[in-house]
Amino acid sequence: MWAAVPFSVSGSGLGEAPIDTEQEKSGAVANPLKPPSSGSIPVAFVISEGLVVIDFAGPWEVFKKAKVAGRSGDAFRLYTVAASTDLIRVQTGGMKILPEYTFDNAPPPKVIVIPAQDGSNHAMLNWIRKSAKDADLTMSVCVGSYVLARTGLLSGKPATTFHQAYNDFASTFPDIQVKRGVRLVESGNLATSGGLSSGIDLALRVTERYFGRESARQTAFYLEYQSEGWMNPDANQIYNPRYHQTDQHTVCPVCGMQPSRSFKSVYKEKTYYFCSQDHKSIFDRDPHTFING
């Protein structure tokens, strides 16, 4: 059925997004990546138990459906990499995924995608560190940022993550400059996105960096994806406000969720309530981070 759907990336006709900006007309792209003269760009998705489906499937669909004028075949070659080729159960719904490669035999990637998942291990972190040296880009989606941060590659660099994890991420990795209220952050050969659907925007941005804005826009148009966060990283400003407590509005200062009166701390003569004992403990280690940071 997909093959019967027309898709155009140049000229006029059905299935085409209009070109309406000077940047698209000129073809200029900030921080471009150089694609190979022929063949597909290898993209490795690093996965493990508890994988978040949209973090994985959103970017996968963008890269799979990316079309580039003048190139034959797929623009990107996608594959999964895990500690073993045993079935992996995703976070919700019982879906299982069979990884294609292990960290011992995976082909070298040019793009590494790290979705949110339950955790990491030494083999995963070592593979990411080693592969990132020769990759064009290593990107995380949502709290996949924690995995990327554990490699040490983000140390001293700006990054973002899921909006409810801003404070915890900042507390866990104090040497990383956490950017709040942004859809994505680029830093050299690293990139991080906000939560969940933000990974789609980051994948479109990667497509733009390789093949130009028009290819990315046509891909978004084909996917009926109307967010323009990939062109405007500040599009997540709705998630930017710091979590300050007031008498009328009480939230957990670590994550912004509804707190319980069972967990509380006093800081500078003011009482704060938390959603869990873990978040109370995180707050108690460095309250200033969550109140004024």
C-alpha positions as CSV (number, residue, x, y, z in Angstrom):
1,M,0.0,0.0,0.0
2,W,2.8,2.4,0.9
3,A,4.3,2.0,-2.6
4,A,1.1,3.2,-4.1
5,V,1.2,6.5,-2.3
6,P,2.9,9.3,-4.3
7,F,5.8,11.1,-2.8
8,S,7.5,14.0,-4.4
9,V,10.5,16.0,-3.3
10,S,10.9,18.4,-6.2
11,G,8.8,20.1,-8.8
12,S,5.0,20.4,-8.5
13,G,2.4,17.8,-8.0
14,L,0.5,15.7,-5.5
15,G,2.1,15.0,-2.1
16,E,4.3,18.1,-2.0
17,A,4.9,20.7,0.6
18,P,5.2,24.2,-0.6
19,I,8.6,26.0,-0.4
20,D,7.9,29.2,1.4
21,T,11.0,30.6,3.1
22,E,14.2,32.1,1.8
23,Q,16.3,29.5,3.7
24,E,14.5,26.7,1.9
25,K,14.9,28.5,-1.5
26,S,18.6,29.0,-0.9
27,G,19.3,25.6,0.5
28,A,21.3,26.9,3.4
29,V,21.5,24.7,6.5
30,A,23.2,25.4,9.8
31,N,25.7,22.8,11.0
32,P,25.4,20.6,7.9
33,L,26.5,17.0,7.9
34,K,28.1,15.5,4.8
35,P,26.3,12.5,3.4
36,P,28.2,9.8,1.4
37,S,28.2,10.3,-2.4
38,S,26.3,7.1,-2.8
39,G,24.7,4.4,-0.6
40,S,22.7,4.7,2.6
41,I,23.8,6.3,5.9
42,P,24.0,3.6,8.6
43,V,21.9,4.4,11.7
44,A,22.1,2.3,14.8
45,F,19.3,2.2,17.4
46,V,20.7,1.2,20.8
47,I,18.0,-0.7,22.7
48,S,17.4,-2.7,25.9
49,E,14.6,-3.8,28.2
50,G,11.9,-1.1,28.9
51,L,12.4,0.7,25.6
52,V,9.9,3.5,25.1
53,V,8.1,2.9,21.8
54,I,7.6,6.4,20.4
55,D,11.3,7.3,21.3
56,F,12.3,4.4,19.0
57,A,9.6,4.3,16.4
58,G,9.3,8.0,15.8
59,P,12.8,8.6,14.6
60,W,12.8,5.2,12.9
61,E,9.9,6.2,10.7
62,V,11.5,9.6,9.9
63,F,14.7,8.0,8.7
64,K,13.0,5.2,6.9
65,K,10.6,7.5,5.0
66,A,13.2,10.2,4.2
67,K,13.4,10.9,0.5
68,V,16.1,12.8,-1.2
69,A,15.9,14.2,-4.7
70,G,18.6,12.7,-7.0
71,R,19.4,9.7,-4.7
72,S,18.2,6.2,-5.4
73,G,17.4,3.8,-2.6
74,D,17.0,4.5,1.1
75,A,18.7,7.6,2.4
76,F,19.3,5.8,5.8
77,R,20.0,2.2,6.6
78,L,18.5,1.3,10.0
79,Y,19.4,-1.5,12.4
80,T,19.1,-2.3,16.1
81,V,21.9,-3.1,18.5
82,A,21.6,-4.6,21.9
83,A,23.6,-6.7,24.5
84,S,22.2,-9.8,22.9
85,T,19.8,-10.9,20.1
86,D,17.2,-12.1,22.7
87,L,13.7,-10.6,22.5
88,I,13.4,-7.2,24.2
89,R,10.1,-6.3,25.9
90,V,9.1,-2.6,25.5
91,Q,7.9,-0.4,28.4
92,T,4.2,-0.7,27.8
93,G,1.8,-3.0,25.9
94,G,3.8,-6.2,25.9
95,M,5.4,-5.6,22.5
96,K,8.7,-7.4,21.9
97,I,11.5,-6.5,19.5
98,L,14.2,-8.8,18.2
99,P,17.6,-6.9,18.0
100,E,19.4,-7.4,14.7
101,Y,23.0,-7.1,16.1
102,T,24.9,-7.3,19.3
103,F,27.6,-4.9,20.5
104,D,30.1,-7.4,19.4
105,N,29.1,-7.6,15.7
106,A,27.2,-4.5,14.9
107,P,28.3,-2.5,11.7
108,P,29.9,0.9,12.4
109,P,27.2,3.5,12.4
110,K,27.3,7.1,11.2
111,V,24.3,8.0,13.4
112,I,23.6,6.5,16.8
113,V,20.1,6.8,18.3
114,I,19.6,6.3,22.0
115,P,15.9,6.1,23.0
116,A,14.6,6.1,26.6
117,Q,15.0,2.6,28.1
118,D,15.2,1.1,31.6
119,G,19.0,1.3,32.0
120,S,22.4,0.7,30.6
121,N,25.3,-1.6,31.1
122,H,29.1,-1.5,30.5
123,A,28.9,-3.2,27.1
124,M,26.4,-0.6,25.9
125,L,28.2,2.4,27.3
126,N,31.6,1.2,25.9
127,W,30.0,0.5,22.5
128,I,28.5,4.0,22.3
129,R,31.8,5.6,23.4
130,K,33.8,3.7,20.8
131,S,31.3,4.1,18.0
132,A,30.7,7.8,18.6
133,K,34.4,8.5,17.8
134,D,33.7,7.8,14.1
135,A,30.0,8.6,13.9
136,D,28.7,11.9,12.4
137,L,26.2,12.2,15.2
138,T,25.1,10.5,18.5
139,M,21.6,11.5,19.6
140,S,19.4,10.7,22.6
141,V,15.7,10.9,22.8
142,C,13.8,11.8,26.1
143,V,15.5,10.2,29.1
144,G,17.8,8.3,26.7
145,S,19.9,11.3,27.7
146,Y,20.8,9.5,30.9
147,V,22.4,6.7,28.9
148,L,24.3,9.2,26.8
149,A,25.3,11.1,30.0
150,R,26.7,7.9,31.6
151,T,29.2,7.6,28.7
152,G,30.8,10.8,29.8
153,L,30.4,12.3,26.3
154,L,28.0,15.0,27.5
155,S,30.3,16.2,30.2
156,G,30.7,20.0,30.1
157,K,28.2,20.3,27.3
158,P,24.6,21.6,26.9
159,A,21.8,19.0,26.7
160,T,18.1,18.6,27.2
161,T,15.8,15.8,28.3
162,F,12.2,15.0,29.2
163,H,10.6,18.0,30.9
164,Q,9.7,16.1,34.1
165,A,13.4,15.0,34.4
166,Y,15.1,18.4,34.1
167,N,15.8,18.8,37.8
168,D,16.7,15.2,38.4
169,F,19.0,15.2,35.4
170,A,20.7,18.4,36.5
171,S,21.2,16.9,40.0
172,T,22.5,13.5,38.7
173,F,24.9,15.1,36.2
174,P,25.9,18.5,37.6
175,D,28.7,18.9,34.9
176,I,26.0,19.0,32.1
177,Q,24.4,22.3,31.2
178,V,20.7,21.4,31.2
179,K,18.6,23.4,28.7
180,R,15.0,23.7,29.7
181,G,12.0,24.4,27.4
182,V,13.8,23.4,24.2
183,R,12.8,20.8,21.7
184,L,16.4,19.8,20.9
185,V,20.0,20.7,21.6
186,E,23.0,20.3,19.3
187,S,26.6,20.2,20.6
188,G,29.2,19.2,18.1
189,N,28.7,15.6,17.1
190,L,26.1,15.1,19.9
191,A,22.4,16.0,20.0
192,T,19.7,15.5,22.6
193,S,15.9,16.0,22.4
194,G,13.1,16.6,24.8
195,G,10.6,13.9,25.6
196,L,8.8,11.4,23.4
197,S,7.6,13.1,20.2
198,S,10.6,15.5,20.4
199,G,12.7,12.6,18.9
200,I,10.7,13.0,15.7
201,D,11.8,16.6,15.5
202,L,15.4,15.7,16.1
203,A,15.3,13.0,13.4
204,L,13.9,15.6,11.0
205,R,16.7,18.0,12.0
206,V,19.3,15.3,11.3
207,T,17.7,14.7,7.9
208,E,17.9,18.4,7.3
209,R,21.6,18.6,8.3
210,Y,22.4,15.8,5.8
211,F,20.1,16.6,2.9
212,G,18.7,20.1,3.3
213,R,15.6,21.7,4.7
214,E,13.4,20.8,1.7
215,S,14.0,17.1,2.1
216,A,13.2,17.3,5.8
217,R,10.0,19.4,5.1
218,Q,8.8,16.9,2.5
219,T,9.4,14.0,4.8
220,A,7.4,15.8,7.6
221,F,4.7,16.6,5.1
222,Y,4.5,13.0,3.9
223,L,4.3,11.8,7.5
224,E,1.5,14.4,8.2
225,Y,3.7,15.7,11.0
226,Q,2.8,19.3,11.6
227,S,5.2,20.2,14.5
228,E,7.9,22.6,13.4
229,G,10.1,22.0,16.5
230,W,12.9,20.7,14.3
231,M,13.1,24.2,12.8
232,N,12.5,26.0,16.1
233,P,14.3,24.3,19.0
234,D,12.7,26.8,21.4
235,A,9.2,25.4,20.6
236,N,9.1,23.6,24.0
237,Q,8.9,26.8,26.0
238,I,5.5,25.7,27.5
239,Y,7.7,23.2,29.6
240,N,10.2,25.8,30.6
241,P,8.7,27.3,33.9
242,R,10.6,26.3,37.0
243,Y,8.6,24.4,39.5
244,H,8.0,26.9,42.3
245,Q,5.5,26.1,45.0
246,T,2.9,28.5,46.2
247,D,0.1,28.3,48.7
248,Q,-2.4,27.8,45.8
249,H,-0.3,25.5,43.7
250,T,1.8,22.8,45.4
251,V,3.9,20.5,43.2
252,C,6.9,18.3,43.7
253,P,9.9,20.6,43.1
254,V,11.9,17.8,41.6
255,C,9.5,16.7,38.9
256,G,6.5,19.0,39.0
257,M,4.1,16.1,39.7
258,Q,1.3,16.1,42.3
259,P,3.0,15.6,45.7
260,S,2.1,13.6,48.8
261,R,1.9,15.2,52.2
262,S,3.8,12.2,53.5
263,F,7.1,13.4,52.1
264,K,8.2,16.9,53.0
265,S,11.3,19.0,53.8
266,V,11.9,22.5,55.1
267,Y,14.3,24.8,53.3
268,K,14.8,28.4,54.3
269,E,11.7,28.3,56.5
270,K,9.5,27.0,53.7
271,T,7.9,23.6,53.5
272,Y,8.2,21.6,50.3
273,Y,6.3,18.4,49.5
274,F,7.3,15.6,47.2
275,C,5.8,12.8,45.1
276,S,8.1,10.2,46.6
277,Q,10.9,9.6,49.1
278,D,13.4,9.3,46.3
279,H,12.6,12.9,45.1
280,K,12.7,14.2,48.7
281,S,16.2,12.7,49.0
282,I,17.3,14.2,45.7
283,F,16.0,17.6,46.9
284,D,17.7,17.3,50.3
285,R,21.1,16.8,48.7
286,D,21.0,20.3,47.0
287,P,17.8,22.3,47.5
288,H,19.2,25.4,45.8
289,T,19.2,23.6,42.5
290,F,15.5,23.1,42.5
291,I,14.5,26.5,44.0
292,N,16.8,29.0,42.3
293,G,18.6,26.9,39.7
